[in-house]
Amino acid sequence: MASPLVHQAAALLPEQGMTTKPAATDRVGTLVLAMATVLWGRDARADNEVRYAWSRLAKVAADNGIPMPSDPLRVSHFTDYRRRFCTPAVVSAFGRALEDQARSVAIDLGLFPLGSIDLLNPNATNVIVADGYWVAEASSVGRTVYDIHLGKEVVHPSRSKTGNPRLAEFDDVGRTHGYCFIDYQVRGLAKRLIVCLGVEPAPMGDELTTVMAGVKRHRQALGERFGVFVYDGAFSGKHHIEVRELGVLSVNKPKGTKSLSQWEKLRNTPTTNLNKVIDWTFDTGCTAQLEVAAGLMWQLTTDIQSRFVRTRVLDRTAVRIVAAGDRERWEVDLVVRCEQCGQHHTLTVDPNVKMATRKGTVNLPEQFRILAANGGDAMRTTYGLRNNSEAFHRQLKTDTNYGDRAGSLARHHVELDMLLFMLAKNALAWAEHGGTILARQNYSL
């Protein structure tokens, strides 16, 4: 109740109450009650917990100028406010405003520092990680399900005795159903210094469309403070190109790899597809045979059986972003140890284009990674930041009492639950790590 983040967020919501019948509490009190319904999982449980702790909650509210009645508030105070005032448009605007607030909080806590970013060894404070997760619908009534007893698909029946079935709004995508959300996180070097930068729905499970729009928003708002973006294997070549053209380094595991150490198994093994061999000629006239595998550029040598063997991985020495009109062009310098002259040659590649092979091309955006798995701890540490995003889902579903199933029937009410959890986490991070100044924007809906 004392958090300036909560007070600022409450000011974003519509006013409540009438002159003839004042509300039981103001918007701050309503918002605190709303967060209780998420953290304690369900309305009935939240009612019990609020009633049990009411004497202490009422004192804290009074100390912070929040009007409260003498009797404990009930969750129905919040659900009635939500029903009347929290329309889909209001919830969507509230989410965008919380994004702005979260970015200000992150900067105030020392995240997203200004300055050049080492793209071969990024600092965690300039990295945004994102991940998608599903929340099951509150009620499956009306959904087509497979009945194992009848051996066919049937419509899930309602057990309502009043003729008012609990019909939920949700997405039904094949075997997946419910609500898909994307969350964005950034973390600092201190323990538990994690700020959730946003939670937004991905309609019909279309994660990548939602993610790309989110990356563009954060880049536009943060500028060069935001330099690295981490996502999972769903990212394809075209998504890497889109992110890099914004001037942001995209990081994920190469296609077909399950472990970051999988590349080590390729060392000293023969290439299985000669059509994918790259014949490269340097200005000195020296030649080299190369191959892209496991996200790395390999130098090939010939063994006694005249097979091309993956001998060594080309070291990356520099990554540059070159302005090219309204977009950014990338260059990666690789070092080739020449078998002919014994010297080291520099090979510069554009990771956003296709590279000619003996027969065809290799799609570098799809197959080649700028931040390499063999580059010491840089890739492991940077990609490992995704665990913070996945921890957000785990905390919501297991550390609180929210569980795997939504607590509301309306789609925008479920979205509001996610935003309330985001606000609670950021308020705790702010309180623990001592934010000093809060951005003074006058947000309005």
Secondary structure as the mmCIF struct_conf table of DSSP 4:
data_model
#
loop_
_struct_conf.conf_type_id
_struct_conf.id
_struct_conf.beg_label_comp_id
_struct_conf.beg_label_asym_id
_struct_conf.beg_label_seq_id
_struct_conf.end_label_comp_id
_struct_conf.end_label_asym_id
_struct_conf.end_label_seq_id
HELX_RH_AL_P HELX_RH_AL_P1 PRO A 4 ALA A 10
TURN_TY1_P TURN_TY1_P1 ALA A 11 LEU A 12
BEND BEND1 LEU A 13 LEU A 13
HELX_LH_PP_P HELX_LH_PP_P1 PRO A 14 GLU A 15
BEND BEND2 THR A 19 LYS A 21
BEND BEND3 ALA A 24 THR A 25
HELX_RH_AL_P HELX_RH_AL_P2 ARG A 27 LEU A 39
TURN_TY1_P TURN_TY1_P2 TRP A 40 TRP A 40
BEND BEND4 GLY A 41 ARG A 42
HELX_RH_AL_P HELX_RH_AL_P3 ASP A 43 TYR A 52
TURN_TY1_P TURN_TY1_P3 ALA A 53 ALA A 53
HELX_RH_AL_P HELX_RH_AL_P4 TRP A 54 ASP A 63
TURN_TY1_P TURN_TY1_P4 ASN A 64 GLY A 65
BEND BEND5 SER A 70 ASP A 71
HELX_LH_PP_P HELX_LH_PP_P2 PRO A 72 LEU A 73
HELX_RH_AL_P HELX_RH_AL_P5 VAL A 75 PHE A 85
HELX_RH_AL_P HELX_RH_AL_P6 PRO A 88 ASP A 108
TURN_TY1_P TURN_TY1_P5 LEU A 109 GLY A 110
BEND BEND6 PHE A 112 PHE A 112
BEND BEND7 LEU A 114 GLY A 115
TURN_TY1_P TURN_TY1_P6 LEU A 119 LEU A 120
BEND BEND8 ASN A 121 ASN A 121
HELX_RH_3T_P HELX_RH_3T_P1 ALA A 124 ASN A 126
STRN STRN1 VAL A 127 VAL A 135
STRN STRN2 ALA A 136 ALA A 136
BEND BEND9 ALA A 138 ALA A 138
TURN_TY1_P TURN_TY1_P7 VAL A 141 GLY A 142
STRN STRN3 THR A 144 ASP A 147
TURN_TY1_P TURN_TY1_P8 ILE A 148 GLY A 151
STRN STRN4 LYS A 152 VAL A 155
HELX_LH_PP_P HELX_LH_PP_P3 HIS A 156 PRO A 157
BEND BEND10 LYS A 161 GLY A 163
HELX_LH_PP_P HELX_LH_PP_P4 LEU A 167 GLU A 169
STRN STRN5 ASP A 171 VAL A 173
TURN_TY1_P TURN_TY1_P9 GLY A 174 ARG A 175
STRN STRN6 THR A 176 ARG A 187
BEND BEND11 LEU A 189 ALA A 190
TURN_TY1_P TURN_TY1_P10 LYS A 191 ARG A 192
STRN STRN7 ILE A 194 PRO A 201
HELX_RH_3T_P HELX_RH_3T_P2 PRO A 203 GLY A 205
HELX_RH_AL_P HELX_RH_AL_P7 GLU A 207 LEU A 222
HELX_RH_3T_P HELX_RH_3T_P3 GLY A 223 ARG A 225
STRN STRN8 VAL A 228 VAL A 230
TURN_TY1_P TURN_TY1_P11 GLY A 233 ALA A 234
HELX_RH_AL_P HELX_RH_AL_P8 GLY A 237 ARG A 244
TURN_TY1_P TURN_TY1_P12 GLU A 245 GLY A 247
STRN STRN9 LEU A 249 VAL A 251
HELX_LH_PP_P HELX_LH_PP_P5 LYS A 253 PRO A 254
TURN_TY1_P TURN_TY1_P13 LYS A 255 GLY A 256
BEND BEND12 LYS A 258 SER A 259
TURN_TY1_P TURN_TY1_P14 LEU A 260 SER A 261
HELX_RH_3T_P HELX_RH_3T_P4 GLN A 262 LEU A 266
TURN_TY1_P TURN_TY1_P15 ARG A 267 ASN A 268
STRN STRN10 PRO A 270 PRO A 270
BEND BEND13 THR A 272 THR A 272
HELX_RH_3T_P HELX_RH_3T_P5 LEU A 274 LYS A 276
HELX_LH_PP_P HELX_LH_PP_P6 VAL A 277 VAL A 277
STRN STRN11 ILE A 278 THR A 281
TURN_TY1_P TURN_TY1_P16 ASP A 283 THR A 284
BEND BEND14 GLY A 285 GLY A 285
STRN STRN12 THR A 287 ALA A 293
TURN_TY1_P TURN_TY1_P17 ALA A 294 ALA A 294
STRN STRN13 GLY A 295 GLY A 295
STRN STRN14 LEU A 296 THR A 302
TURN_TY1_P TURN_TY1_P18 ILE A 304 GLN A 305
BEND BEND15 SER A 306 SER A 306
STRN STRN15 PHE A 308 VAL A 313
HELX_LH_PP_P HELX_LH_PP_P7 LEU A 314 LEU A 314
STRN STRN16 ASP A 315 ALA A 324
TURN_TY1_P TURN_TY1_P19 GLY A 325 ASP A 326
STRN STRN17 ARG A 327 ARG A 337
TURN_TY1_P TURN_TY1_P20 GLU A 339 CYS A 341
BEND BEND16 GLY A 342 GLY A 342
STRN STRN18 HIS A 344 VAL A 349
TURN_TY1_P TURN_TY1_P21 PRO A 351 ASN A 352
BEND BEND17 VAL A 353 VAL A 353
STRN STRN19 LYS A 354 THR A 357
TURN_TY1_P TURN_TY1_P22 ARG A 358 LYS A 359
STRN STRN20 GLY A 360 ASN A 363
HELX_RH_AL_P HELX_RH_AL_P9 LEU A 364 GLN A 367
STRN STRN21 PHE A 368 PHE A 368
BEND BEND18 ILE A 370 LEU A 371
TURN_TY1_P TURN_TY1_P23 ALA A 373 ASN A 374
BEND BEND19 GLY A 375 GLY A 375
TURN_TY1_P TURN_TY1_P24 GLY A 376 GLY A 376
HELX_RH_AL_P HELX_RH_AL_P10 ASP A 377 GLY A 384
TURN_TY1_P TURN_TY1_P25 LEU A 385 LEU A 385
HELX_RH_AL_P HELX_RH_AL_P11 ARG A 386 ARG A 394
HELX_RH_PI_P HELX_RH_PI_P1 GLN A 395 ASP A 399
BEND BEND20 THR A 400 ASN A 401
BEND BEND21 ASP A 404 ASP A 404
STRN STRN22 ARG A 405 ARG A 405
BEND BEND22 GLY A 407 GLY A 407
BEND BEND23 LEU A 409 ALA A 410
HELX_RH_AL_P HELX_RH_AL_P12 ARG A 411 HIS A 433
TURN_TY1_P TURN_TY1_P26 GLY A 434 GLY A 434
#
